[in-house]
Amino acid sequence: MTTRRQLLSFTATMAAAVALPTLAQAQEGPLRIVVPYAPGGSTDRVARLVADKLGPKLNTTVVVENRTGAGGRLAAQQLRGAPASQNVLLMANPAVMLVAPLVFKDAGYDPEKDFVAVSQANSYEFGVAVGAGVPVRELNHLLAWLRANPLQANFGVPATGSLPHFFGLMVGEKAGVKAQVVGYRGSGPLATDLMGGQVPVAFDTFDTLLPLHEAGKIRVLAVSSARRSPFAPAIPTFREAGLDISADGWNTFFAPASTPTARVEQLGQAIREVMQDPDTVKRFQDARMRPVASTPAQTRASLAAYRAQWAPVVQTSGYQP
C-alpha cells in the first residue's frame, strides 16, 4: 500500500522534474544579440532581421542591444569573458574580428581564443558615394576633383579600422590621392553628415548607401564587387571605372568561447534555418543584402580563408590607430 509520505515524495519529485526545463530557461533568459555599432547600419539591420525570426524558432525572446565605442572593440571586450550561463551572441564584421586585433597592440580580446563562430548571415560589397553638393557623377571625375581640391580629400567611413576604412585607403593609394579618413560611430551618423555636406565622400557597405542613392540624397559612383550588383545594374564596378580593385565583407554571429559546444551547434542550426526561410531571403533582398546560410563548421572555414586573404593587406598598409 502506498503511504502518504511516499505519495508526497513522488509528487515532489515529479514537480521538480517538470520544473527543470523552466528553471534552465529562466537561468538563460532572453537571447541577447549585441551589435557593436549604432542603430541604422548594415550590421544592425542584419541582426534585427535575423532576431525577428530566431525568437519564434527558439521559443524565446531575442533582444538586440547596440553597444557602441572603440570602433566596435568595446562590445567584444565586454563579451570576451562572458560566463557559460549567459545567453548572448555578438554580431560582428571583419573590422572587429580581423582588423582590430592586427592593428592594435592590445585590442582587449583574441577573436580566435575568446570567441567561436556560430553562423555567417550575409555577405556584402562596398561602395563609394558623394554628397549632393559634390560636383561629380563618375569615379574618375571624383578622383580628378580630389586632386584639384586636396583639402576636400576627406573620406568618411562607418568606423575607424573597419573594412570600408581600408578599402578607402586602397582606393586613395591606387588613385594617387592622399586622403584623410574620418571614422564615425556607425553608418547612420556617417550618412547624416554625407547628406548634410559635413563630409564630401563616404565609403560604406553598398546596401547602406544604395537606398539614399535611389532617393536622390547622395550619389554612389562605384561598387566593389567583381560584377555589377543586380540591385543597381547602372552603377559600375571599380574595375569598370578604371581602378583594379574588388572586395567584400560579411556579418557573422559569434558566441563567447565559454558557450557549450551543443549550444553553439543549436544556435548555428537555428540561424541557418532562419537564413534559408523564403521570407527571410526576401527581406534581405528587399534590403539590398545577400543572405548566407552557413553551419558553424562552414563559417569557421570561410573565416580562415578570409583572414588569409586580408591579413597581409591590413599589415602591409602601415595603418596605425
HUURQUI-V730915 format. One record per residue. N is the residue number from 1. SS is DSSP state (a for helix, b for strand, c for the rest). Layout:
n=N ss=SS
n=N ss=SS
This chain:
n=1 ss=c
n=2 ss=c
n=3 ss=c
n=4 ss=a
n=5 ss=a
n=6 ss=a
n=7 ss=a
n=8 ss=a
n=9 ss=a
n=10 ss=a
n=11 ss=a
n=12 ss=a
n=13 ss=a
n=14 ss=a
n=15 ss=a
n=16 ss=a
n=17 ss=a
n=18 ss=a
n=19 ss=a
n=20 ss=a
n=21 ss=a
n=22 ss=a
n=23 ss=a
n=24 ss=a
n=25 ss=a
n=26 ss=a
n=27 ss=a
n=28 ss=a
n=29 ss=c
n=30 ss=c
n=31 ss=b
n=32 ss=b
n=33 ss=b
n=34 ss=b
n=35 ss=b
n=36 ss=c
n=37 ss=c
n=38 ss=c
n=39 ss=c
n=40 ss=c
n=41 ss=c
n=42 ss=a
n=43 ss=a
n=44 ss=a
n=45 ss=a
n=46 ss=a
n=47 ss=a
n=48 ss=a
n=49 ss=a
n=50 ss=a
n=51 ss=a
n=52 ss=a
n=53 ss=a
n=54 ss=a
n=55 ss=a
n=56 ss=a
n=57 ss=a
n=58 ss=a
n=59 ss=c
n=60 ss=c
n=61 ss=c
n=62 ss=b
n=63 ss=b
n=64 ss=b
n=65 ss=b
n=66 ss=b
n=67 ss=c
n=68 ss=c
n=69 ss=c
n=70 ss=a
n=71 ss=a
n=72 ss=a
n=73 ss=a
n=74 ss=a
n=75 ss=a
n=76 ss=a
n=77 ss=a
n=78 ss=a
n=79 ss=a
n=80 ss=c
n=81 ss=c
n=82 ss=c
n=83 ss=c
n=84 ss=c
n=85 ss=c
n=86 ss=c
n=87 ss=c
n=88 ss=b
n=89 ss=b
n=90 ss=b
n=91 ss=b
n=92 ss=b
n=93 ss=b
n=94 ss=a
n=95 ss=a
n=96 ss=a
n=97 ss=a
n=98 ss=a
n=99 ss=a
n=100 ss=a
n=101 ss=a
n=102 ss=a
n=103 ss=a
n=104 ss=c
n=105 ss=c
n=106 ss=c
n=107 ss=c
n=108 ss=c
n=109 ss=c
n=110 ss=c
n=111 ss=a
n=112 ss=a
n=113 ss=a
n=114 ss=a
n=115 ss=b
n=116 ss=b
n=117 ss=b
n=118 ss=b
n=119 ss=b
n=120 ss=b
n=121 ss=b
n=122 ss=b
n=123 ss=b
n=124 ss=b
n=125 ss=b
n=126 ss=b
n=127 ss=b
n=128 ss=b
n=129 ss=b
n=130 ss=b
n=131 ss=b
n=132 ss=c
n=133 ss=c
n=134 ss=c
n=135 ss=c
n=136 ss=c
n=137 ss=c
n=138 ss=c
n=139 ss=a
n=140 ss=a
n=141 ss=a
n=142 ss=a
n=143 ss=a
n=144 ss=a
n=145 ss=a
n=146 ss=a
n=147 ss=a
n=148 ss=a
n=149 ss=c
n=150 ss=a
n=151 ss=a
n=152 ss=a
n=153 ss=c
n=154 ss=b
n=155 ss=b
n=156 ss=b
n=157 ss=b
n=158 ss=c
n=159 ss=c
n=160 ss=c
n=161 ss=c
n=162 ss=c
n=163 ss=a
n=164 ss=a
n=165 ss=a
n=166 ss=a
n=167 ss=a
n=168 ss=a
n=169 ss=a
n=170 ss=a
n=171 ss=a
n=172 ss=a
n=173 ss=a
n=174 ss=a
n=175 ss=a
n=176 ss=c
n=177 ss=c
n=178 ss=c
n=179 ss=c
n=180 ss=b
n=181 ss=b
n=182 ss=b
n=183 ss=b
n=184 ss=c
n=185 ss=c
n=186 ss=c
n=187 ss=a
n=188 ss=a
n=189 ss=a
n=190 ss=a
n=191 ss=a
n=192 ss=a
n=193 ss=a
n=194 ss=a
n=195 ss=a
n=196 ss=a
n=197 ss=c
n=198 ss=c
n=199 ss=c
n=200 ss=c
n=201 ss=b
n=202 ss=b
n=203 ss=b
n=204 ss=b
n=205 ss=b
n=206 ss=a
n=207 ss=a
n=208 ss=a
n=209 ss=a
n=210 ss=a
n=211 ss=a
n=212 ss=a
n=213 ss=a
n=214 ss=a
n=215 ss=c
n=216 ss=c
n=217 ss=c
n=218 ss=b
n=219 ss=b
n=220 ss=b
n=221 ss=b
n=222 ss=b
n=223 ss=b
n=224 ss=c
n=225 ss=c
n=226 ss=c
n=227 ss=c
n=228 ss=c
n=229 ss=c
n=230 ss=c
n=231 ss=c
n=232 ss=c
n=233 ss=c
n=234 ss=c
n=235 ss=c
n=236 ss=c
n=237 ss=b
n=238 ss=c
n=239 ss=c
n=240 ss=c
n=241 ss=c
n=242 ss=c
n=243 ss=c
n=244 ss=c
n=245 ss=c
n=246 ss=c
n=247 ss=c
n=248 ss=b
n=249 ss=b
n=250 ss=b
n=251 ss=b
n=252 ss=b
n=253 ss=b
n=254 ss=b
n=255 ss=b
n=256 ss=b
n=257 ss=c
n=258 ss=c
n=259 ss=c
n=260 ss=c
n=261 ss=a
n=262 ss=a
n=263 ss=a
n=264 ss=a
n=265 ss=a
n=266 ss=a
n=267 ss=a
n=268 ss=a
n=269 ss=a
n=270 ss=a
n=271 ss=a
n=272 ss=a
n=273 ss=a
n=274 ss=a
n=275 ss=a
n=276 ss=a
n=277 ss=c
n=278 ss=a
n=279 ss=a
n=280 ss=a
n=281 ss=a
n=282 ss=a
n=283 ss=a
n=284 ss=a
n=285 ss=a
n=286 ss=a
n=287 ss=c
n=288 ss=c
n=289 ss=c
n=290 ss=b
n=291 ss=b
n=292 ss=c
n=293 ss=c
n=294 ss=c
n=295 ss=c
n=296 ss=a
n=297 ss=a
n=298 ss=a
n=299 ss=a
n=300 ss=a
n=301 ss=a
n=302 ss=a
n=303 ss=a
n=304 ss=a
n=305 ss=a
n=306 ss=a
n=307 ss=a
n=308 ss=a
n=309 ss=a
n=310 ss=a
n=311 ss=a
n=312 ss=a
n=313 ss=a
n=314 ss=a
n=315 ss=a
n=316 ss=a
n=317 ss=c
n=318 ss=c
n=319 ss=c
n=320 ss=c
n=321 ss=c
